Amino acid sequence: MYQSTTLPGGRRHALRLGATDFAEPGAYLITIRTADRAPILGEVTAGVLAPSDAGRIVRREWLRTGFLRWDVRLDAFVAMPDHVHAIVLLDDVREDGAPRRTRLGSLIGGFKASCAVSINELRDTPGAPVWQRGYFERVLRDEDEVREVRRHVYENPLRWRGARAGSGNDSGAATRPPR
């Protein structure tokens, strides 16, 4: 899990699980929260997610991530009103043997930045924070854990208990990976 502490002078220091290398190939559950947990990504009613324009931007940018990075495979994804859950699989090498280039932190940083630019353009709020600093990640150790977490991601709208209101007007659902 990503945590930070504030150092003298307002600098932040990242604390990660010491024995875990988040650059290693494997499966990861990612959770990203909106700034101040603002419900800008949509609305859930009776277990059905209706994404807002910002939520549609987030989904588009997430899918784009899979096209831009050859060493990343996208699995389950859902954009809830105030957070995103996703399973990411980092591959080891390309078919031609070239080593993987993508690190989890740079992948999430690029995703958050591209979403923020588009969402702020939509809202006419250049530079406004869209996301909380950092993100949460969890290493998924085996296929059984991936399946369980995948189910949790897909069912997230059914468990939503937030009284938060969004601005979506078309129904949506968690995005399942292509088969």
N, C-alpha and C positions, 0 to 999 in steps of 0.2 A: 504494500500500500504506500502511496506517495503521501508524505507528510512534510511539513517544514517548520522550522523554528526561526525566529527573528534574531539576527545577530546585531551587535552594536552598529550604529550607522544606518539601520533600516535594511541591511542586506539580509537575504534569506538563505538558509542552508537546507538542502534536501536531505531527508533521512529515508533510506530504503532498507528493506530487509537485507542484512549483511550477506547471507549465503546465496542470494538469488541474483543471477545475471539476466537482466531483462533485455539483453541483446541476443540471447541464445535463441535458436530455432525452437518453435513450439507453439502451443495454443495459450492465449491470454484472454481473460475477461477484462474488459475496459469499462469504466464508468466515468463519465464526464458530466459535471453539473453546470447549469447556467449560473451566471453572476447573480448573487443574492437569492438563488433558487427561484428566480422569476419564471413563471409559467409561460414562456414565450414560444414554446415549440408546438403547442396544440392543446387539445382538451380531450379528456377521457370521460365518456358517458356510457354507463352500463357495460363497461368492459371493452368499449370500442374506441379506438384512438382516432381523433379527427385532427390531422396536422394543420398547423397554421402555415402561412407563407414561409415563416422562418423554419418551421419543422420540415417543410418540403425542401428548402435549401440544404438543411443538414443531411437529409436523406440523399439528395443528389450528390453532395460533396463526399459523402461516405462511399457511395457506389463509384464515384470517380477515383477515389483512392485506390481501389482495386485495379483500375485500368492503368493508373500512372506508375504503379510499383509492381514490377514483375515478381518480386520475392515476398509479396503479401497476398494471402488468400483471405477473403472475407467470409464469415460464417453468419451466425444469427446477429440481428441488429434491431433495436427499437429505440425511437426517440419519444420519450415520455414528455409531459409538459415542461418539466424542469431538469431533466437529465437524459443522458443517452447511455444505453448498455450495448456492448458489441463484443463478439468473439472474433479475435484476429489470430490467424495462423501465419507465423513467419517461417518461410522456407529456408533451407540451408544453402543450396547452390542452384544456379541455373542449369539447364540441360547441357550447356556447353562447358560446364565446370567452373564458371566464374563465381566467385564468392558473393554471398548476400551483402547488400549495402545498407539496407534499411534497419534502423534501430527503432525500438518502440517509441521512445521519447520524441524522435524527429517525426515519426509518422503522425503521432497525436498532435504535436505542435503545428505541423503543416495543415492538418485537418481543421484544427481550431482556428487557425489564422484565416484560411480560405472561407470558412463559414462566417467568421466575424466580419470580414470585409463585405461579403454579400449581404449579410443581415443588416449591417449598419448602413449600407447603401439603400436597402429597402426602407429602413426606418428614418433615413436622413439624420443619422447620429454618428458621423465619422469619429472613429477612435473610441467610442463608448465600449465598456466591457460587455462581452456577451457571455463569457465563460468564467467560472471560478479558476483561480490559479491552480495549475497542476491537474492531476487526474488520479484515479484509483485503478490499480491493476492487480490481477491475481493470476498466478500461473495455474493452468489446468493440467494436471499431472498425467492423466490417461484418458482413453476414449470414453470410459464410463463417466468420468467427471465432466468431460465436454458435453456428453448427451444430457446429463442432469442440468448443467448450467444453460444449455441451449433451450431446454424446456422452460426453465425459469425466465429466460429472456422473452420467449414467445408469449408466455402467460402473464408477463408483467402488467399489461393493461387490465387484465381480469382482477388483479390484486390491488389496483390503484384505489386508494382511499382519500386522496387529496381533494380538498374542497376548493382547489385552485381553479380559476377559470382561464381558458385560453381564447384564441380567436379563430380556431379552425372551422371550416364549414364543409369539408368533404371527408368521408370516412376513410380510414386507413387501418393498417395492421402492422404487426412486426414483419420485418423483411426476412424471408427465408433465403438461404443461399441457393444458387442455381444447382440443379442436380446433374 
